[in-house]
Amino acid sequence: MGPQPTLVYQPGNPRSLAGCGEIDVYTAPDLKNSLRLAVQGDPPGAAVTVDLSAVSFIDARGLMTLMEAEAYASVRGILLLSHEEITELKEREKAEEAAKAAADSQPG
């Protein structure tokens, strides 16, 4: 297991968080709780930003946690501004799955 993830509030903006470290099956529950706390109590129409540029690794469980957090916020009328990162991660995961499927289908 690598570095633990950290999710911190950005100075001067209580609705802006930054993550760093690794997001995986072991650390995703803490991330989930932090993201839920970030959107709880915000009024509909509020926006919470999450900067994941310093995250060094994310696995499928971490990706699912981010997608669940986006849905949790959306149901409450809150915009979780990590959509571009989530979209990029989903595309990367699909590309990796396609590459793995292609490699697995090669006669060996």
ZADO-1210 file (C-alpha; in nm, 4 decimals, padded with zeros to 6 digits):
<atoms>
<atom x="00.0000" y="00.0000" z="00.0000" code="MET" pos="1"/>
<atom x="00.1403" y="00.3405" z="-00.0998" code="GLY" pos="2"/>
<atom x="00.0924" y="00.6917" z="00.0302" code="PRO" pos="3"/>
<atom x="-00.2354" y="00.7635" z="00.2046" code="GLN" pos="4"/>
<atom x="-00.4657" y="01.0083" z="00.0282" code="PRO" pos="5"/>
<atom x="-00.5137" y="01.3508" z="00.1667" code="THR" pos="6"/>
<atom x="-00.8114" y="01.5722" z="00.0954" code="LEU" pos="7"/>
<atom x="-00.7732" y="01.9245" z="00.2257" code="VAL" pos="8"/>
<atom x="-00.9766" y="02.2418" z="00.2004" code="TYR" pos="9"/>
<atom x="-00.8118" y="02.5140" z="-00.0040" code="GLN" pos="10"/>
<atom x="-00.7252" y="02.8274" z="00.1937" code="PRO" pos="11"/>
<atom x="-00.9916" y="03.0939" z="00.1656" code="GLY" pos="12"/>
<atom x="-01.2482" y="02.8708" z="-00.0032" code="ASN" pos="13"/>
<atom x="-01.4384" y="02.6220" z="00.2138" code="PRO" pos="14"/>
<atom x="-01.5934" y="02.4626" z="-00.0954" code="ARG" pos="15"/>
<atom x="-01.2650" y="02.3862" z="-00.2689" code="SER" pos="16"/>
<atom x="-01.0743" y="02.0694" z="-00.1877" code="LEU" pos="17"/>
<atom x="-00.7484" y="01.9245" z="-00.3136" code="ALA" pos="18"/>
<atom x="-00.6478" y="01.5608" z="-00.3067" code="GLY" pos="19"/>
<atom x="-00.3063" y="01.4011" z="-00.3143" code="CYS" pos="20"/>
<atom x="-00.1594" y="01.0559" z="-00.2711" code="GLY" pos="21"/>
<atom x="-00.3302" y="00.7355" z="-00.3786" code="GLU" pos="22"/>
<atom x="-00.6992" y="00.6542" z="-00.4038" code="ILE" pos="23"/>
<atom x="-00.7595" y="00.2815" z="-00.3940" code="ASP" pos="24"/>
<atom x="-00.9746" y="00.0161" z="-00.2316" code="VAL" pos="25"/>
<atom x="-00.8122" y="00.0884" z="00.1057" code="TYR" pos="26"/>
<atom x="-00.8389" y="00.4668" z="00.1018" code="THR" pos="27"/>
<atom x="-01.1624" y="00.5214" z="-00.0952" code="ALA" pos="28"/>
<atom x="-01.3892" y="00.5006" z="00.2146" code="PRO" pos="29"/>
<atom x="-01.2096" y="00.7969" z="00.3746" code="ASP" pos="30"/>
<atom x="-01.2353" y="00.9915" z="00.0500" code="LEU" pos="31"/>
<atom x="-01.6064" y="00.9101" z="00.0284" code="LYS" pos="32"/>
<atom x="-01.6672" y="01.0435" z="00.3792" code="ASN" pos="33"/>
<atom x="-01.4661" y="01.3595" z="00.3126" code="SER" pos="34"/>
<atom x="-01.6540" y="01.4338" z="-00.0095" code="LEU" pos="35"/>
<atom x="-01.9927" y="01.3747" z="00.1533" code="ARG" pos="36"/>
<atom x="-01.9027" y="01.6101" z="00.4362" code="LEU" pos="37"/>
<atom x="-01.7942" y="01.8693" z="00.1810" code="ALA" pos="38"/>
<atom x="-02.1386" y="01.8794" z="00.0167" code="VAL" pos="39"/>
<atom x="-02.3629" y="01.8208" z="00.3191" code="GLN" pos="40"/>
<atom x="-02.5380" y="02.1333" z="00.4296" code="GLY" pos="41"/>
<atom x="-02.4638" y="02.3272" z="00.1121" code="ASP" pos="42"/>
<atom x="-02.7695" y="02.4813" z="-00.0526" code="PRO" pos="43"/>
<atom x="-02.8837" y="02.3697" z="-00.3975" code="PRO" pos="44"/>
<atom x="-02.6893" y="02.5559" z="-00.6621" code="GLY" pos="45"/>
<atom x="-02.3660" y="02.5531" z="-00.4619" code="ALA" pos="46"/>
<atom x="-02.0473" y="02.4236" z="-00.6208" code="ALA" pos="47"/>
<atom x="-01.7732" y="02.2171" z="-00.4603" code="VAL" pos="48"/>
<atom x="-01.4463" y="02.1849" z="-00.6498" code="THR" pos="49"/>
<atom x="-01.2051" y="01.8965" z="-00.6140" code="VAL" pos="50"/>
<atom x="-00.8535" y="01.9229" z="-00.7561" code="ASP" pos="51"/>
<atom x="-00.7077" y="01.5775" z="-00.8185" code="LEU" pos="52"/>
<atom x="-00.3940" y="01.6891" z="-01.0008" code="SER" pos="53"/>
<atom x="-00.1691" y="01.5723" z="-00.7144" code="ALA" pos="54"/>
<atom x="-00.3281" y="01.2262" z="-00.6913" code="VAL" pos="55"/>
<atom x="-00.0540" y="00.9818" z="-00.7893" code="SER" pos="56"/>
<atom x="-00.2694" y="00.6699" z="-00.8375" code="PHE" pos="57"/>
<atom x="-00.6354" y="00.5803" z="-00.8590" code="ILE" pos="58"/>
<atom x="-00.7886" y="00.2353" z="-00.9028" code="ASP" pos="59"/>
<atom x="-01.1381" y="00.1295" z="-01.0055" code="ALA" pos="60"/>
<atom x="-01.2722" y="00.1631" z="-00.6487" code="ARG" pos="61"/>
<atom x="-01.1368" y="00.5167" z="-00.6291" code="GLY" pos="62"/>
<atom x="-01.2977" y="00.6014" z="-00.9616" code="LEU" pos="63"/>
<atom x="-01.6294" y="00.4585" z="-00.8423" code="MET" pos="64"/>
<atom x="-01.6034" y="00.6657" z="-00.5234" code="THR" pos="65"/>
<atom x="-01.5629" y="00.9836" z="-00.7286" code="LEU" pos="66"/>
<atom x="-01.8587" y="00.8948" z="-00.9492" code="MET" pos="67"/>
<atom x="-02.0718" y="00.8187" z="-00.6407" code="GLU" pos="68"/>
<atom x="-01.9705" y="01.1511" z="-00.4862" code="ALA" pos="69"/>
<atom x="-02.0714" y="01.3325" z="-00.8034" code="GLU" pos="70"/>
<atom x="-02.4119" y="01.1595" z="-00.7961" code="ALA" pos="71"/>
<atom x="-02.4537" y="01.2300" z="-00.4221" code="TYR" pos="72"/>
<atom x="-02.3900" y="01.5991" z="-00.4836" code="ALA" pos="73"/>
<atom x="-02.6054" y="01.6115" z="-00.7965" code="SER" pos="74"/>
<atom x="-02.9116" y="01.4668" z="-00.6213" code="VAL" pos="75"/>
<atom x="-02.8793" y="01.7502" z="-00.3698" code="ARG" pos="76"/>
<atom x="-02.8533" y="02.0114" z="-00.6450" code="GLY" pos="77"/>
<atom x="-02.4835" y="02.0696" z="-00.5772" code="ILE" pos="78"/>
<atom x="-02.2278" y="02.0756" z="-00.8537" code="LEU" pos="79"/>
<atom x="-01.9142" y="01.8712" z="-00.7855" code="LEU" pos="80"/>
<atom x="-01.6620" y="02.0267" z="-01.0203" code="LEU" pos="81"/>
<atom x="-01.4485" y="01.7249" z="-01.0876" code="SER" pos="82"/>
<atom x="-01.6422" y="01.6167" z="-01.3927" code="HIS" pos="83"/>
<atom x="-01.3502" y="01.6660" z="-01.6324" code="GLU" pos="84"/>
<atom x="-01.1187" y="01.4580" z="-01.4159" code="GLU" pos="85"/>
<atom x="-01.3809" y="01.1840" z="-01.3759" code="ILE" pos="86"/>
<atom x="-01.4479" y="01.1808" z="-01.7496" code="THR" pos="87"/>
<atom x="-01.0756" y="01.1575" z="-01.8210" code="GLU" pos="88"/>
<atom x="-01.0347" y="00.8749" z="-01.5696" code="LEU" pos="89"/>
<atom x="-01.3325" y="00.6844" z="-01.7148" code="LYS" pos="90"/>
<atom x="-01.1855" y="00.7178" z="-02.0645" code="GLU" pos="91"/>
<atom x="-00.8447" y="00.6021" z="-01.9403" code="ARG" pos="92"/>
<atom x="-01.0013" y="00.3037" z="-01.7616" code="GLU" pos="93"/>
<atom x="-01.1950" y="00.2086" z="-02.0774" code="LYS" pos="94"/>
<atom x="-00.8763" y="00.2349" z="-02.2849" code="ALA" pos="95"/>
<atom x="-00.6868" y="00.0177" z="-02.0354" code="GLU" pos="96"/>
<atom x="-00.9683" y="-00.2398" z="-02.0345" code="GLU" pos="97"/>
<atom x="-00.9737" y="-00.2429" z="-02.4148" code="ALA" pos="98"/>
<atom x="-00.5956" y="-00.2867" z="-02.4284" code="ALA" pos="99"/>
<atom x="-00.6144" y="-00.5702" z="-02.1743" code="LYS" pos="100"/>
<atom x="-00.8980" y="-00.7381" z="-02.3665" code="ALA" pos="101"/>
<atom x="-00.6988" y="-00.7091" z="-02.6897" code="ALA" pos="102"/>
<atom x="-00.3905" y="-00.8542" z="-02.5220" code="ALA" pos="103"/>
<atom x="-00.5956" y="-01.1382" z="-02.3688" code="ASP" pos="104"/>
<atom x="-00.7448" y="-01.2266" z="-02.7076" code="SER" pos="105"/>
<atom x="-00.4038" y="-01.2643" z="-02.8711" code="GLN" pos="106"/>
<atom x="-00.3010" y="-01.6264" z="-02.9281" code="PRO" pos="107"/>
<atom x="-00.0250" y="-01.7047" z="-02.6922" code="GLY" pos="108"/>
</atoms>
